[in-house]
Amino acid sequence: MEIKTDGLILKRIKYSDSKVILHIFTPEMGRIAAIITIGKTQKSKYKRNISSPLQFVKMVLFKPKTGTLYKIKEIKHAFIYKNIMQAYRRSAVGLYLLEFLDKSLKEDLKQQDLYIFFLKAITFLDTAEKIENIHVYTIVNMTKYFGIYPNLNKGEGQYFDIQKGSLSQNLSQQTFTEPLTNHLKKFLLIEMEDSGNIRMSRMQRTGFLEKMEEYWSCHCVHFSKTKSLKVLQEVIH
């Protein structure tokens, strides 16, 4: 059975000298694994770059009769990036968001709205003039697609409580500070295109991302803290 679908390549794992297994996020089937033959010569049908993580692609898949590993019959780029692959700051942000998404996704769960949102975030990252807050906006607003959207209408106080997901009057290790809570409110209210207008110091942005990862770890069963955040902190000021 053939299936036509769009997809975002999350990971690439070497299977043999000529084959790789791709972990792909699709809008209709959620996260899947698929195998593809990659050539090393000019005459090869598919080159290695088509299977690189962070590529949005269009595919024709063979669905397996048994097991869960799809076979890629056809694959092509959905579009070609203008800046992400050449600009290290944009690339670092993109790979951080990709790892964040990869750690959040469930298997075989249709998430079309999430796919559209993430596609918008990455394409905006590719061309936006100000990119320092795109990843912040994205991980804050991705929460709505996982049922963990912060409820700032619940509770009273100036601190966002990570475990309760609401406001608190008591500052503790499990709350955002007041300035970080105010930033959270802003990112929940604005549009993605306005994210570059929010002023944050490097220290504030780092602290905010660390707290957001704690929040995700607390409320999303599949999520674990990212490794690429440390790299990102070195390139985004």
Secondary structure, 3 states (H helix, E strand, C coil): CEEEEEEEEEEEEECCCCEEEEEEEECCCEEEEEEEECCCCCCCCCCHHHHCCCCEEEEEEECCCCCCEEEEEEEEECCCCCCCCCCHHHHHHHHHHHHHHHHHCCECCCCHHHHHHHHHHHHHHHHCCCCCCHHHHHHHHHHHHCCCCCCCCCCCCCEEECCCCEEECCCCCCECCHHHHHHHHHHHHCCHHHHHHCCCCHHHHHHHHHHHHHHHHHHCCCCCCCCCHHHHHHHCC
